[in-house]
Amino acid sequence: HPRKPGSMAASNNPRKFSEKIALHNQKQAEETAAFEEVMKDLSLTRAHRVRRRRRCCRRRPGGHTPHGDSAPGKPPSFPSGLRGCVSGC
């Protein structure tokens, strides 16, 4: 590859390198900020889901187990508000 006479001088210019580094640092900072925003949203969503599940499934009829008040051989009966918990919220 033949090079142009001025191309070597331009590529070794410290000012050009510092501009490239500054642009790279700016781009990296923007990408890091975007990543942190996504991770924050994700953790808030997970925390909300856990709180909702705990609130939804906190109390079960008949004691500690979901089948505590059902007779043997008979499917358990749940109040309508707990049906979402049984299916996984």
C-alpha positions in Angstrom: 0.0 0.0 0.0 1.5 3.3 -1.0 0.8 6.0 1.6 0.2 9.6 1.0 3.0 11.9 2.2 1.0 13.6 4.9 -0.9 10.6 6.2 1.8 9.4 8.6 2.1 12.8 10.2 -1.7 13.1 10.7 -2.0 9.6 12.3 0.8 10.4 14.8 -0.6 13.7 15.8 -1.1 13.7 19.6 -4.1 16.0 19.3 -5.8 13.4 17.1 -5.1 10.7 19.7 -6.4 12.7 22.6 -9.6 13.5 20.6 -10.1 9.8 19.8 -9.5 8.9 23.4 -12.0 11.6 24.6 -14.6 10.3 22.1 -14.0 6.7 23.2 -14.3 7.7 26.9 -17.5 9.7 26.2 -19.0 6.7 24.3 -18.0 4.3 27.1 -19.6 6.6 29.7 -22.9 6.8 27.7 -22.9 3.0 27.3 -22.2 2.5 31.0 -25.0 4.9 31.9 -27.5 3.1 29.6 -26.4 -0.3 31.1 -26.9 0.9 34.7 -30.3 2.3 33.8 -31.4 -1.1 32.4 -30.0 -2.9 35.5 -31.8 -0.5 37.8 -35.1 -1.0 35.9 -34.6 -4.8 36.1 -33.9 -4.8 39.8 -36.9 -2.6 40.5 -39.1 -5.0 38.4 -37.8 -8.0 40.2 -38.3 -6.4 43.6 -41.8 -5.4 42.7 -42.6 -9.0 41.6 -41.2 -10.4 44.8 -43.2 -8.0 47.0 -46.4 -8.7 45.0 -45.8 -12.5 45.3 -45.2 -12.2 49.1 -48.3 -10.0 49.6 -50.4 -12.2 47.4 -49.4 -15.5 49.0 -48.8 -14.4 52.6 -51.8 -16.1 54.2 -53.3 -19.4 53.2 -56.6 -20.9 54.5 -56.3 -23.7 57.1 -52.8 -23.1 58.3 -49.3 -23.2 56.8 -49.9 -25.5 53.8 -52.1 -24.8 50.9 -54.0 -28.1 51.4 -54.4 -27.7 55.2 -58.2 -27.6 55.3 -59.1 -30.0 52.5 -60.5 -33.5 53.2 -58.5 -36.5 51.9 -59.3 -37.1 48.2 -61.1 -33.8 47.8 -59.3 -31.0 45.9 -58.5 -27.9 48.0 -60.8 -24.9 47.9 -59.2 -21.5 47.8 -60.8 -18.1 48.1 -60.9 -16.4 44.7 -58.2 -13.9 45.8 -55.7 -16.7 46.2 -56.2 -18.4 42.8 -53.5 -16.2 41.3 -51.0 -17.4 43.9 -51.7 -21.0 43.2 -51.0 -20.5 39.5 -47.7 -18.6 40.2 -48.8 -15.0 40.6 
